[in-house]
């Protein structure tokens, strides 16, 4: 596995319980073959933008633009 192929693992030190759970979920998604793009969208939408709307989750999981 090259450096570019490694998942973008998020460190969970000093995070709230909710953020640690979400981080573990996103890291688990990133560890699966073929799911790096989905994990990046989840990280952006859920952890960074804090958008938990149904539309945002659908975009992150399925790449669907509305």
N, C-alpha and C positions, 0 to 999 in steps of 0.2 A: 504494500500500500504506500503510495507516494504521499508527500505532504499535502498535495492538493486533494487527494482522495479521502483524507481523514475528516470525520464529521466535525462540525463546529461545536465542540462540547462547551457547555456553559458551566462555569464553576458555581457551586451553590453555597459558598461560604458567606455568612453575614446576610442571608436573605430571610424574608418572612417565611412562615410555614407554607403559605399559599404559593409564594414564588418558588420555594424549594420543590414542592409537588409539581408545579408546572414545568420547572427546569428539568426534573427527572423524567417527566413525560416527553418533553421535547428532545432530550438526549436519547431516550429510548427509540424515538422515531428516527433520529439521525443515525443511530447505529444499524438500522435495517437497510439492506441493499436497495438502492433506488429511491430512497425517501429523503435525501439531503435537501432537495428543493422544498419539500413540504415542511421539514423542520425549520428551514430558514424563514419561510412564510409564517409559521406559528410563532417563532421567536420574535419576528418583527411585529406581528399583530397583537399577540397576547402579552408578551413581556415588555416590549418597548413602547407600543402605542396604547396598551391597556384596553384594547377594544375587544369586548367579550360578546358583541352582538352576533346574532345568528348569521347575518350576512358576512361579517368579518371571518367567522369560523369557517363558513362555507368556502370563502375565497382562499383561506389558508389551507384547508384540507384538500380541496378539489381544484384549485386554480381557476375558479369560476369568477368572471368579472360580471358585475350586474350594472 
